[in-house]
Every structure is written in C-alpha cells, then in structure tokens.
Amino acid sequence: MWEFSLVSMWSPSGPLRSNPPITRSANTKRPPPRFNIFPRLPMKKSKKTGSPESSAASPGKLTTSWEIRVTDRLARQIRNLPENKQQSVGACLCEVQAAWGIPHLHSGTGIRKLGRDLFECRVGLDTRLLFVADTRNSELAFFALGNHDEIRRLLKRL
C-alpha cells in the first residue's frame, strides 16, 4: 500500500513544517480492480408445484356473471331524466356489470365501496347510483339515484 514518512509537523522550536511527501514503496502493489463484488450464483429451482388448471384462471376475474336489478322507484327516476342522462345511466349500468370483480377497473368506472355490501357508482360529475352487491344471487341491485348530497342524506337514513 502507500507509505507515509511520519515527520513531526510541529516542533517545539518553530512553526508548522510542510506536509511530508507521499512515497510508494517498491514491495507493495495495487490490488487488481474488482468490478464484480458479488459473483453470480446459480438460482435454486422453485419447490412450488402448481397444477396447470389453476394457473389458467385469472384470480382478478370472477367466473360468475352478475345480473343487474333495478328497483321500480329507480326506474321511475330514470324515466323522468332527460334523454342524454338516461343514456349515460344505462351506459354506466353496463360498465359496472362488465367491470364488476376486476378491481383495477373499479376506479375507472367510479365504483366506490361505502359499506359492507353497499357501493356507489359515478354516472357523471353530479349524478351517482347506489347499489348493493348480493353475492348469494350474483346480482347487483341498484336502488337510488341522486347527487352527492342526496346520496349522503339517504345513507344517513339507512
């Protein structure tokens, strides 16, 4: 390695002296450069044994088809809406049915969980649909339509 001559930098008779020169001794060599500190080790084989049937099904998608049920009161509310709102509500119902059971699509369709089986879906900026997911019958039961404040008032009464 490197050798330093140790010279006293402070003498009792005077001020500081200059730094000693750095010299390299002839018997020391620089170590060879090491580029790969951690050598690549062979990877161990996985001990998991999966059946081919289970790997084909995607865990994010449900295999059952969910049906949509709309209450009579909600159907009357939808009929009283303007034509363009009726179309957007219908499109939202179809989107919810298609996206149900695929969690990453829930945020794109505006589905939010409000309770144990209670959900809301955004139709537009000001309109929301309230529905319940019935797992026994595999159906999504839509029962309320309104803006944010109306839905909050309804939830307080439930």
N, C-alpha and C positions, 0 to 999 in steps of 0.2 A: 504494500500500500504506500501511502505517502509518508515521508519522514519529515519531521519538523525539528530544527535545532532550537532547543529551548534556551533562549538568551533572556536574561533578566531585562525586563523592559523599564524597570525603574532602578536607578542606582541611588544609593544614599548621598552621593556627592553631586548629582545633577538631575537635569530634567529627563523626560522620556526619550528613549532612543528609537530609531526607526524599526519597523517590523522586520523580523528575520526573513531571509529568502526561503522560499519553498523549494526543496530539492527532492528528487525521486531517487531512491536507492536502486542499484543495479540488480539486486536479487529479487525484487518484487515486480510482479507483472499485474496488469489489469485483468480482472476476471472476464471471461468471454461474455458478450451481451446475451441476456436471456430474454427472448421475445415471448416464449410460451411458458408462463409460470405454472399453469395448471395443465398437465398433459391430458389429452382426450382419453377417457376411459370407455371401454365398450359398455353400452347400455344393457341393463338387465331386461330380460323378457318379462312382459306383464304376466302375472299369475291369474288374471281375470279370465274367466271363460264365459262368454256370453252366447246365448242361443241366437241363431240367425233370425228367428221370428220376432224377438223382442227388439232387435236393433232396427227393423224396418219401420216400425211405427214411430212417429214423431211424438215426443212427450208433450209438446205445446198444443197439439190439436186434439180436440175431442172427437171421438168416432161417432157419437150420437148426434142426430140432427135435432136442433132446438126449434120448437114451433113458437109462433108469436100469437098471443091472445090479447085483444084489445077490449076493454070494458065498454059497455053501452054508453056510459057517461062520456068517456073519452072519445068515442066515435062521434057523438053529437058535437063535442067541442071541435073536433077536426072538420066536420062538415060546415061549421059556422065560420071557419077561417077563409081568407081569400085563396084563390086558385093556386098562386105560386107558393103560399105557405103549406097548403095541403100536399103539394108535390114534394116539398122539402121534408115534410114529416114522413111521408111514405118512403122517400129515399133513405131517411135516417133509420127507419124501422128495418129496411133491408140491409143496411150497413151493419147495424147491431147484430142482426141474425148471422150475417156472414163472418163477423169478427168475433163472435162470442166463443170463448175458450182459447183464443190466441192472444195472450196478454200484451204483446207488443203492439197489436193493432188497436187495443182498447184506447190508448191515448190518442191515436189518430182520429178515432170516431167520437171522442169526447165522452167516453164511459167513465164514470167515477163511482166508487163504492161508498155508500152513505151509511150502511148498517150491515147487519149480518147477511141478509139476502136482498137488501134494498139498494138499488142503483139509480143513477140518473144519467141521461144522455143529452148532449147538447145538439139541438136542431140547428140553431143559428146563434147569432150573438145575444139575442134576447129571449129565446124560447128553449125550454127544457122539457124533457119527458121523464117521468118517474116510472120505474118498473121493478118487479120482483122476479128473481130467478127461482123457479120451482124445480128443484133437482129430481124430485120423485116422478113428476110427469114430463120432465125435459121440456119445459116451456118457459118463455119469458112473458110475463103478464104485465102489460102496460096499463096504467090506471090514472095518470094525471098529466096535464099539460099546463104550462104556465111560465112566467118569467122567474127570475131568481127569488124575488120577494114572495111571490105566491107559493112557490115550492117550499120555502122556509116556513111560511105560516102553516102550510099543510103538514109538514113534518113535525111541527110542534104539537099539532092536534093528534097525531098518530100515537 
